[in-house]
Amino acid sequence: MDPRDGERRYIGQSIQSLGVRLGGHRKHPSARVGPWLAELQGEGLLPRIEVVRDQVPCGELSVAEREEITLALAQGKKLFNVLNTAEAVRGTGPGVAEQGRALR
């Protein structure tokens, strides 16, 4: 989440702790997330991470991720990890397969 406005900027899945997942994003940011992280760092800020859905069975993580991405896009949210809603619904495209997930 963007600490400046509280808006969610990335939705994903992880079986790791939130701290480990966020650390991975910060250490190895994707091409879309990297510039945003650099912008935040330039302002002395860090992104926030939160659980959107908890206790999702591992076999259902991808479906839950796509549902949350599709919902956010339908609400007009601007996410760094998805190009468009069609990709989110199909579960394809660089955003859906990218590293780092906020769902758990």
C-alpha positions in Angstrom: 0.0 0.0 0.0 1.1 3.5 -0.7 1.8 5.2 2.7 0.9 8.6 1.2 -2.7 7.8 0.4 -3.4 4.3 1.7 -4.2 3.0 -1.7 -3.4 -0.6 -2.6 -0.8 -0.7 -5.4 0.0 -4.4 -5.7 -2.0 -7.5 -5.0 -0.4 -10.9 -4.8 -0.1 -14.1 -2.8 2.5 -15.5 -0.5 3.0 -18.4 1.9 5.8 -16.3 3.5 5.5 -13.9 6.3 4.5 -10.3 5.3 7.9 -9.0 6.3 9.8 -11.5 4.2 7.5 -10.9 1.2 7.9 -7.1 1.4 11.7 -7.5 1.9 11.8 -9.6 -1.3 10.0 -6.9 -3.2 12.3 -4.3 -1.9 15.5 -6.3 -2.6 14.3 -7.5 -6.1 11.6 -5.2 -7.3 9.9 -5.9 -10.6 10.1 -3.4 -13.5 6.8 -1.9 -12.5 7.2 -1.8 -8.8 10.8 -0.6 -8.7 10.3 3.0 -9.8 7.4 3.4 -7.2 9.6 2.0 -4.4 12.4 4.4 -5.5 10.0 7.3 -5.4 8.8 6.3 -1.9 12.4 5.9 -0.7 13.3 9.3 -2.1 10.5 10.7 0.2 11.8 8.7 3.2 8.9 6.3 3.1 8.3 2.6 2.9 5.4 0.8 1.4 2.9 -0.9 3.7 1.8 -4.5 3.3 -1.4 -6.1 4.6 -3.2 -9.3 4.4 -6.3 -9.1 2.1 -7.4 -12.7 2.7 -6.1 -14.9 5.4 -6.0 -18.7 5.7 -6.5 -19.3 1.9 -5.5 -22.9 1.1 -2.4 -23.1 -1.0 -4.3 -24.7 -3.9 -6.7 -21.8 -4.0 -4.2 -18.9 -3.8 -4.1 -18.1 -7.5 -7.9 -18.0 -7.8 -8.1 -15.7 -4.7 -5.4 -13.5 -6.1 -7.2 -13.2 -9.5 -10.5 -12.4 -7.7 -8.9 -9.6 -5.6 -7.1 -8.2 -8.6 -10.2 -8.2 -10.7 -12.3 -6.6 -7.9 -9.7 -3.9 -7.3 -9.5 -3.1 -11.1 -13.3 -3.0 -11.3 -13.2 -0.4 -8.5 -10.8 1.7 -10.5 -7.7 0.9 -8.5 -4.4 1.4 -10.3 -2.3 -1.7 -9.7 1.4 -2.1 -10.7 1.2 -5.8 -11.2 -1.6 -6.0 -13.9 -1.9 -4.5 -17.3 -5.7 -5.0 -17.6 -8.7 -6.7 -16.2 -8.7 -9.4 -18.9 -5.3 -10.6 -17.8 -6.5 -10.8 -14.2 -9.5 -12.8 -15.2 -7.6 -15.2 -17.3 -4.7 -15.4 -14.8 -2.2 -14.5 -17.4 0.2 -11.7 -18.1 3.2 -10.5 -16.2 1.3 -9.1 -13.3 -0.4 -12.3 -12.3 2.7 -14.4 -12.5 5.0 -11.9 -11.0 6.8 -12.3 -7.7 5.4 -11.0 -4.4 2.0 -11.4 -3.2 -0.1 -9.7 -0.5 -2.6 -12.5 -0.1 -2.0 -15.2 2.5 
